[in-house]
Amino acid sequence: MLAYGPPSIGEPADWPVTTALLLPALLLGWLVVVRAPAGPIGPALALTAAVPALVFTAEDWGTTAHTSSPWPAASAVDKVAVGAWPWLFLGFVTLVLLFPDGLLPGRHWRWIWAAMPVSAVLVNFVVSREDAARTDTTPARAALIVIAFAAFLATLLAAASSLVVRYRRGDQLTRQRLRWLMAAAVAVPILLGLSWLASALGAPGTLAYTWFLIAMLVLIPGAITVAILRHDLFDIDRLLGATVSWLVTSLISAGVFAAVVLAAGGFFPDRVGVTTAAFVTALVLLPVYHWIHRTVGRLVDPDRTVALARIRDFVRRVRDGEAEPEQIEAVLRSALDDPGLQVLLRRPGSELEPPAGAIPLQTGDSVVGALVLGTTSARRVRRAREAVVEARLPIEVSRLQLELREALTEVRHSRSRLMDEVNAERHRLERDLHDGAQQRLIAIGMRLRSVQYQLDPGVPAYRELDEVVETLEETVAELRRIAHGVRPSRLDDGLAVALRHLVADSTLPVDLVVPELDVGESAATTVYFTVGEAIANALKHARATRISISVGLNDQVLRAVVRDDGVGGAKEGFGLTSLRDRVASAGGEFTVVSPPGAGTSITVEIPCAS
Amino acid sequence: MRIVIGEDSALFREGLSRLLTENGHEIVGTAVAADELVEVVRDVDPDLSIIDVRMPPTMTDDGARAAVILRAESPARPILMLSQHIETRQVVGLVGTGGFGYLLKDRVLRVGDFLDAMRRVVDGGSALDPAIVAALVTPTRIDDPVAALSAREREVLALVAEGRSNSAIAAHLVLAERTVESHMRSIFQKLRIDEAPDTHRRVLAVLTQLRQ
């Protein structure tokens, strides 16, 4: 098939050996062509194997000239073939110049590529002529030979050095891809040079030439395989895995079939044996294929197996409550070895616009998020898709949590806005009471007094007006109390002043520590009423003998602590619940510590932006 | 006496003008906003200015601010502040100076007491509403000397702050005058104030102490 020559010539092992040598590069080339049909890497790889096959064939063809049954035009072919070996390197040069992206490293490298066939023709020419001359070498011809060989070796070295240039220019990933290939490629011209030296020193030609051939036909495809498999080129591992699995499965099936035929043949007629064998083979085919596919997948692509196992493990831990679903981004980053990876989730009420190339995350028909990869390659994208399928649960849970959190924030904001409005409304109501109703009542009282003083103090109406004005006074005082309950007007003088008045009304001794504070209306009102309610509770339920209150502003948080020395054991009842609601509505936190017998401590913390 | 009224509520202003006029006083000027009030008082130089704490333009404590300005220009000018409720922030510097009063608005309905208070202020004394005094004498810290006073002593102090004499306080609390005097001594001692002959100065000293 490859390097075909008459079996009578050369060693019997020649054909299988050369075929085995050439097959890996040819297979690899075919796989790359399937995965990336547009790129020249696949053809270059195939060329690496195909040209030597042609050269070997030509050499064998030429050799028949010296036998009893020569092939057509054998002697002409022999003349050319004796110096054809430089062409062995055509594929190699193409490959090292174009790997990995299919483009030359720069414009000037075209000359190297062009120099390759020129120097190959030159060497071919001088070697063929030398072979045909059958006379001693003249100095002029010797010089030509040296020039031709040197030019050829220089071209090879220059081509190999293109990888060094790429390596030095390239980023981390490029360097990883090129490392092995660079070593192998530089080894090829060096080994060639050494082999010339060896044959000049008298070593047998076959032995001398074997090494660079092995380097070129085994090391180069090997290094490229490493670059492709380990460093995300062409996403070839899946295809390779499938191919190998089918191959192995077919072999095993054939083996099973043969074994059953053999085993059954002894006891049953032929047809029964064949039928049984077919039946047994069909039975084992699918499970064997699955098992082999998995095993091959693990061998060919261990990263995938590890990555998916880590994600599965994470999902299990999320299910068991050992991990938070929000960690999914970090887990995906480390499992897919992509620090730039991002999990974008759609926020409620907004459209997600995933960047181009992102992998959509779907729930039902709607896109709920996207996975953005930091480094993209066909293989990474495929793996990320698999990872997304595995990680569906934590992604969905974190999306729901995000939605919930945003909804809660919105509710909290709207409640706080509502409370601000309520406070503003109370303020307005208090003013209306003071400036409207109270003023009018007093004005009426004054007119009544005017009327009264026009009367004779002796008449009954005089005394009656006295009583009416007194009632009016009480009404005004009543209104003042109501207005105070709606919103204590003392808050106009600041929270500190208002609190001082508040504790002054207490029948228990109160230690109040409060500096002058400049806080917002909502926070001040909330703390005022909460402290008032806390004092009332201490008086009513706690059987306290002393209350201490401290209020302070720290890091934009207004903090009030009301402590009593009463019986403690306060339970969450209507009073505390309504306090908690009031504090929460101002965006604050409310804590009660009340161990039985050890007093009650109520803490209110309200963030103040002002 | 010649009086200027600074009050934005027409109803209240007219009622008060009428009441005062009927009681033999002369209203020489009125103002409905704080800046206007300052100019009117400068122009007519009344015997007494009656000023609402809450007035335009901001409807917070513009009246009190106007009073502070007027006092700064002429420290002896008698001023009587009126308020719908107790607000002490602006006026705390004026409380305790002579010729200053601060009453809740409903006190005008007790016409006799109100006219007395006006008279005291014009004579250079003080007239403070009990509610306002109570607000001022509220102890705010443990180390506040006022906290050391007994309930009775605080009551006495509040009456002193209203500008009442010892005998008036004794009559008000139904006590012997000597008892009131001993309360006063105790108050001065606890507040660490040296006794001085002038009652008025004692009041000032007490209120100065209270303002701390």
Interface residues (C-beta under 8 A of the other chain):
Chain A: R431 H434 D435 Q438 Q439 R440 I442 A443 I444 G445 M446 R447 R449 S450 Y453 V469 L472 E473 V476 A477 R480 A483 H484 S489 R490 D492 D493 G494 A496 V497 R500 H501 V503 A504 D511 L512 V513 V514
Chain B: S9 L11 F12 E14 G15 L16 R18 L19 E22 N23 R54 M59 T60 D61 Q84 H85 I86 E87 T88 R89 K105 D106 V108 L109 R110 V111 A134 A135 T138 P139 T140 R141 I142
